[in-house]
Amino acid sequence: MIAIYGREMLSNLLKSHRLGFLLLLLVVISPQWVAAQGIVNIEDLRREGQIGFFSSLSLALSGLRGNDKRDNYSIEARFDKNTTDIDSFFIAQKSKMKKNDMVMADSSMLHGRVVFKNDSKYDPEIFIQQTKNPFLRYHQRDILGAGARITLNDHARIGLGLLTENEEDMNAIKTRTERITSYFHDDYEVAENIDFNVTMYYQPSIDSTKDYKASMLGSFDFKINDNIEISFQYNTFFDSMPPATAVKRDEAISTKLTYYFQK
């Protein structure tokens, strides 16, 4: 009797956590999906509507041994501080890709943003960002901007503003560009504990419509419990006028494990 009851409890436990077990197994057996890249979804993991201090840590690792030796990693830390009047957050991200002990890609990003909440659907925001991607695109890109975050409904947002971009390429050539910045974000609930979110950015130069940057970031997020989330992501970035040593488009597919620290 006790043995039968014990088997039933174990069976129910496995069923309730089957999705989590399958996803964790997929993360382990699919390391080739993880790529070192500098595209980060700023909108993902926002804590809108929540008051307090929040933090999370995301990690992606992969390795390959055989004809080639490959080691890739990406780590991202996020800190949110929300009050009744202000939402603010800071993100630090680092990625690296090595092949036969030679560094093939190395990128980093720092991003800070402050949103001033009010009773309307238009919330002013300011942001600052520094990105480095010296192996693939540019030595350093600094951004300072401001705009408005507009609520469309309970799961969709758009943003519109202006930014100043200072970019230095691998040949130490520096350029400054003023851009219009716009974004669209939607977070759609596919099923219980499963969300699909997409973010699209479009940043044309004020001086020339032929000079623009655009990106799309999509993610299926599987919530395992209150602390753990697994995401399958596809990111693409397009620069119509990239530095001389760079191509116009970057793409990345990755699997990411995120741990949320409780207050």
N, C-alpha and C positions, 0 to 999 in steps of 0.2 A: 504493500500500500504506500509506504513512504517512498519506495523507489519509483513507483508510477507517478506520484505527485512531484517528485524531484525532476523526473524527465519532462513533465508538462511545464514546470516552471522554466527549465532550461530552454525548451522549445519556444515558449512565449517570449523569453528574453532575446533569443536569436532572431525571431521574427520582427520584434520591435526595433532591433538595431541592424537589420539586414542591409538596409540602404547604406548605413554608415560603414559597415564592414566591407561592402562591395566597393564603395568609393575609396576607402583607405587602401584596399588592395589595388585598385586601378592606379592610384598615385604611386604605389611602390613599383608596379610592373611597367609603367609608362614614363620612365624618366626622359626618354628622347623628346617628349613634348615640351620640356622646359627649356627656355632660351633666355640667355642674358640679353636684356633690352632695357631701354630707358623710358618706355611708354607707361605711364602710371595713371590709373583711373582716379581722378581727384574726387569725383562724385560718389564712388563706391565707398561704403562703410560710414557714410555720414550718419550723425546721431540727431537728426532733426526731430523736434518735438520732445526731446528728452533733456532734462536738467541735471547737471553734475559734471564730473570729470570722468572721461573714459579713455582707455588705451587698448591697443591691439598690436599684435606682432604677426606678420605674414612671412612664410618661408617656402621657397621652392628649391629643390636640390635634384641634380641628376649626375650620373657618371657612366662611363663606358670604358670597358677594357677589352682588348683584342688587337686587331690591326691598328686601331687608333686608341689613344688614351685621351678621354675627354672628361672634364669636370666643369659643371656649370652650377651657379647658385644665384639666387635673388632673395634679398631680405628687405623687408619694409616695416617700419615702425610708425604708428599713428597715435596722436594725442589730441583729444577733443575736450574743450572746456565750454560748456553751455550754461548761460544764465537766462533769466526771463527776457532780457533785452539784447543779448549778444551771443551769437554762436561763433566759436573760433576753433581752428585746428591747425596742426603742424604735422607734416609728413616728411620722413627721411627714408630714402630708398637707395640701395646699392646692388648692382648686378655685375657679374663677371663670368666670362667664358674662356676656358683654357683648352688647348689641343696640344698633346704631347709636351706638356709643361710650358707651352708658349701662350701668352695672353693674346686672345683673338678679339675680345670685346670687353670693355670695361666702362660702365656708365654709373652715374649717380644723380640724384635729384633731391633738392630741398624745396618745400612748398609750404607757405603760410597763408592763411586766409581768415578774414574777420567779416562776419555778416551782422549788420545792425537791423534787428527785427522791429517791426511795427505792426499796427493793426491792419494795414493794407496788404495787398498781395505783392507789392514791390518792396523788396528789402535791399538797401544799398550794401555793397561789399567792396572790400579792398583786398589785394593779394600781391604777393611777391614770390618769385621763384628763381632758383639757380639750377641749371642742368649742365652736366658735363658728359660728353660722349666722344672722346678723342680718337677712338679707333674706327668709328663708323661715320661720323657726321661732322662734328664741330668740337673745338676745344672747350668752349664755354658759352652758355646762353643765359643771359640775365633778363628777367621780366619784372616790370612793376606796372600794376594796372588797377582800375576801379570800374565799377558798373553797378548793375541792378540784377538781382535774382528774382525771377517772377514765377509765382505759383500758378500753375494751370489747373491742377486738381490734386487729390491726395497722394498721387504717385508720380506726377510729371512736373518738371521744372524747365524753364529756359533762362538763359543769362545773356545780357547784352552790355557791352562796355568798351573801353579804350585801354590800350596798353602800350608801353614803350619797351622795345626789344633791343638789347645790345648783344651782338653775337660776334664771337671770334673764331675763325676757322683754323684748320691745322697749319695754314701758312701764315698765321698771326695777322691776317687781314681782319680788321674790325669794321663792322657796319652797325648803324643804328636805324631802326625802322619803327614808325608809329603804325599801329594796326587797330582795326576794329576787331573786337573779340566777341564771339557768340557761341553758345552751346545749348544743346537740348539733352535732357536726361529723363529716362522713364524706367521705373522699377515695377515689373509686372510679376504678379504671383502666379506661377504655373500650377502649383499644387501645395499642399501643406509642407512647409519647411523647404520649398524649392522656389527660387526666384530667378527671373531672367531680367537683367538690367543692361541698358544700352546708353552710351554717352557719345555724342557727336560734337566736335569742335570745328569752327570755321573762322579763320583769322586772316582776312585780306589786308594788304597794305593800304593806307590812306592815299598814298601817292600813285599806286598802280594796281589795278584789279588783276593784272597778270601775275602779280606776286602775292601768293597766298599759301597758308598752311592749313591743312585739314586732317582730322583724325577721327577714327571710329573705334570704340572700345566696347566689346560685348562680353557678357559673363553669365554663365549659369552658376548660381550659388546654392549649395546644398548645406542646410543647417543640420549638423549632427546633434548638437545640444546647445545649451546656453553659452558655452565657451568655445566650441569648435565649429568652423565652417570650411568647406572645401569648394573651390571655385575652378571652373574650366573656362579659360579666357581666350579670346581672339582679339588682337589689337593691330591696327594698321595706321600708319602715319604717312602723309604725303606733303612734300614741299615742292612747290612749282618752280622755285628758283633756289636750289640747294647750293652749298659751297662746291667749288670745282672738284673736290676730291670725294664727293658723296653722290649717291644715287637719289632719285626723287622719292622712292617709296621704301618704307620699312614695314615688315610684318612679323608678328610673333604669335605663337600658340603656346600656352603654358597651363600648368596645373598648380594651384596655390592652396596652401594650408594656412588658415588664419586662426589664431587663438585670441579670444577676447578676455581681458583681465577684468574681474569683477571689482566693483567699488568697495 
